[in-house]
Amino acid sequence: MHTRHHADRVIERTRASDDLTPLTASWRRSALRHGLDPAVTLRAPRLTGAELARRREALERLLHVAAAPIDELFRLVGSSGCAVVLTDAQGIVLDRRAAPGDARDFDGWALAPGADWSEAAQGTNGIGTCLVEGRGVVIHRDEHFLSSNIALSCIDAPIHGPDGQLLAALDVSSARDDASREITALIAATVGQYARRIEAAWFRAAFPGTRTVVAGEGIEALVAVDRDDLAVGATRAARRALGLPKTGALHPQPLSDLLARAQGQDAEPGGLVRAERAAVVRALARSGGNVTAAARALGVGRPTLYRRMRRLGIESPTQSPVQSRD
């Protein structure tokens, strides 16, 4: 598409009062909020080496856990002329994978480490628009705001941190003429899957010493649970499934209460009694019903354990194999 024709089309649509599409909303932000001209050629501003090093250091652990998934994604798409890019939440490129024969071309597009691909700097584009809207986007060729970027197809997905805050964007970009909308739509699903993998890996790394529980539909709805069965962290998908605040540190609370509320049930009373009962039942199960061994494991005497069993409604294993009266 001729650059002048593209610029005219963009300006026309930003002025149309009846055009409420997400793409036009992004074009309006680019023109009105950021004061960009679609006809002007801009190359993404670049940080100095020292500035980029500081940005990378701030997200060093994320870069570490993301390296393997990014390498794997690049093996899937790199042979078709695509680059894989990871940015921070401000749209600064922190890492990139590109084939040696394609790297120079992407450098020419300023799609390289240290470049600023925020919407404020480059108008509507995959990275910047993904970060503004907090969702996966595909910006295909002439959907870019700047005429100078309409040869690119950009496919992006957001990555959220353990506190639910937007942390980064995962991008696959291509400048091939034969990159069709259908192909980019297929790649978009894959990019989203790898973004969730990075998010899950970063979440697990952020809560060492806990176990991870899936608490919703899809493997991305993860809850970190400590040794006392308290939920101490949740991914964005889990927060949505459990009705938790979207962002911020999670106040520790019983996992069973969270799951009950999510299912529309009231949390059961008597938490200490339930915990004691569960501990006794587990000890009896581990000892194969041997009350003496179970008492030893619990650090109490056999008569004490029998009294607790009666109080908690747990039948003696000699009467019925470790069952409780409901």
N, C-alpha and C positions, 0 to 999 in steps of 0.2 A: 504494500500500500504506500502511495506517495505520502511523504511526511507532511506536506502542507494540507493535503486532504484529510489526513488523520487528525491534525491539530484542529482543523475547522469542525470536524465531527465531534471531537471532545468538547470544544467550547459550546457547540450547539446543544449537546446533551446536558451539560452542566447548567444551562439556562432554562431547560425545559421543566416547567412546574409539574408536569404529569409523569415524570420519569423518576420512580422511587426504587429502582433496582439497587442492590448492594454495590454493583460496579459503579454506577453513576454517583452514588453517595461518596465513594472513594475518590472519584474524579473531582467532585465538588470540594472535598477536603483539600485535595492537592492544589486546586486553583484558588479557592477562597481563603482557606486557613493558612496554607503554606506559601501562597503567592507565586506558584510555579506557572511557567508558560509551556504548554505542550510542544511548541515549535522550537524551543531553545534546546540545543544539545548540551546535556550535562553529563559529566562522568562523576561517579560516586566519589566524594571526598575520602581521603585516606588518612588514617592515623599514622603517627611516627612509630618507629620500631619500639621505642620505650613505652609509648601509650598503649600499643597493642599488647606488649608483654604484661603490663599491669592488668589489662582486661582479661587476658588468659589466666593470669595468676588468681584473679578473683573467682574464676570458675574452673580451677584446676581439677577438682574432684569430678565435676561434670564431664570435662573433656576426657578424663581417664575412663569413666564408665561408658562414655559414648563412643570411644574409639573403635571397639570391635563391631558394634552394630553399624557404624558408618562405613567401615571397611566392607562389611557384608553387603550393605545396600549398594555400595559402589561397584562391587563385583556383579551385581544384577543389572545395573543400568549404565556402567561406565563404557562398555563396548559400543553403545549406541550414541556416543558423543555427549553424554550427560555429565555434568559435574554435580557432586554432592557437597553441600555447604552447611555449616553449623554457625549460627549467629547468637549473640546475646540478646537480651530483651530490648535493647536499643537499636537493634538491626546492624550491629558491627560484626563483620565476618571474622570469626575466630579460627575456623578450620575449613579446609577444602580438600576434596579429592577430585582429581581430573587426570585423564590419560595424558602422557607426555605430549602427544600430538595435538591435544586440545587445550592444554594449559595456556599457551600463548594467546589463543583466541579469547579465553575467559579473562585473562589479564587485560586484554584490550577492551573488554566490556567492563573492566574494573570490578569484576566479580572475583575478588581475591582477598586474602586475609588483610584486615585493617580497613577495608572499604565500608562506607556507611550506606546501607540500603534501607534506611528508615523511609517511611512514607514522606516525612518532611524533607528529606534530601533528594529522593528520586520519584516522588509521586507514587501513583498506584503501581505496585509491583508485588511479586509473590511474598517476599520476606516482610516488607514494611506493612502491607495490608493484612497479612496473617497476624502480625504482632498488634496492630491497632484493633482488629476485630476479635482476636483471641480464638480463632478457629482455622481449620484447614481451608486453604484457598488454592485455586488454579487461576493464574493470570496468563492467558494464552495470547502471545504475539500482540495484536492490535488492541488488546484490553489494557495494555500498559498506558499510563498517562502520557509519558514523554514519547514523542515520535522517534527519538533516538534509541528507544528500547524495544521497538515493536518486532524486532527479529527474534526476541527471546520468548521462550515458554518457561514459566516458573511455577513449580508445584511445591506447596509448603504445608507444614503442620506445626502447631505450637507444642512446646514442651513446658509442663508446669513442674514447679519444685514441690518438695514435701509439705510446704506450708500452703499449697494451692496457688501461689503467685506465679504469674507468667515468667518463665526463666529464659527461654531460648526459642529459636525456630530452626526446624530442619527443612532444608531446601534441596530440591533437584531441579536444575536448570539445563535447558538445551537451546541451541541456536540453529538447529537443523531445519531446513526448509520443509522437510517431510514430517515434522512433529505435528501430527493431527490432534484435534480435540479428543478423539476417541483414545488415542494412545496416552495422552496426558491424563485422561480420566482413569485409565488402568493404573498408571504409575502413582496417581494420587492415593489410591487405596493402600499401596505398598508403603508409601512415605508415611501415611498415618500409622500403619502398623509398627514401623521402626521407631517413630516418635514415641509411641506408647511403650515400646521395649526400653528405650533410653530412660523414659520417665520412671518405669518400674524399677530398673536397675539402680537409678539414682535414689529412689525412695528406700530401697532395701539398704543401700550403703549409708543412708542418713540415720537409720535406726539399728545399729549393731546390737546384738544380744537379745533381740526380740524375734518372735516368730511372725510370719506374714500370713494373713487370712484373707481369702477372697470373699468379699461381702456384697456382691451384687452380680449382675449379668456382665460377663466379659472379664478377662484376666486383668484388666487395668484397675478394677475396683478393689484396691488393696488396703488392708488395715494392719498396722504394726501393733502387736499385742505383747505386753511384758509378762514376766513370770507370774504375776498376780492376776492375770487375765484382764488387765486394764488396757483399753485401747489408748495408745499414746500418739498415734499418727494415722493419717488417712490420705490417700490420693484424692485428686479432684473428683474422679468418678465415684469413689467410695463416699466422699462427702455428699455428693448429690444423691446417691442411693440411700444414705442413712439420715438425710435431713440435717447435716452438719453445716456450720458456716463454711462458705466457699474458700475463705482464706484465713490465715492466722494459725498460731500454734493451737494444737488440740488439747483441751483440758482433759486429763486422764479420767476415764469412766469405764464401768464394766462393759465388756463386749456384749454380754448377754442382754444387757439393758438396751444397748444400741440396736441390736438385731430385733428385739421384741418390739421396740417402737417403730422400726422400719416396716414391720409386718402388721402394724396397727394394734398391737397388744400392749397391755400395761406391764411394766417390769414387775416380776414376782417379788413379794416381800420376803423378809427373813434371809437376807443375803448371807449372814454369818452362819445361820443354821444350815443353809444349803451347802455352803463351802465345807462345813464340818462333816456333813453327811456324805458329800462326794469324796472327801479324803478317806473316810472309813471304808466306803464301798470300794475305792481303788485299792486300799491296802489289803482288803480281804480277797479281791480279785487277783492281785499280784502273788498272794501267798497260797492261792489255790483253795481258799476256804479255811486255812489253818489259822484259828483265832490267836493262838499263842504267837505265831510268827508275825501276824498282822499287828498285834499289840506291841511286839518288840520294834517293828518298823515305825510305829507311831510314837514310841517312847513312853508308853503307858503300860500298866499292869493288865493282866488278863481280866480280873474282875472289873477294873475300870472300863475296859473296852466293852464288856458285856453290858454294863450299865448304860454306856453311851449308845450301844446298839438298840437297847430297849427304848431309850428316850427318843432316838431318831427314827424309830419304826423300821429298823433293819432286822430281819429275821436271822436267827442263828443258822450258820451253814449246815448244822446237823439236822435242822428241820427242813430247810429248803435252800438250794445252792444260791447264796448271795443274792437274795431278792428283797425287795422292799415292799411294804404295804402302800398302796396308793390310796 
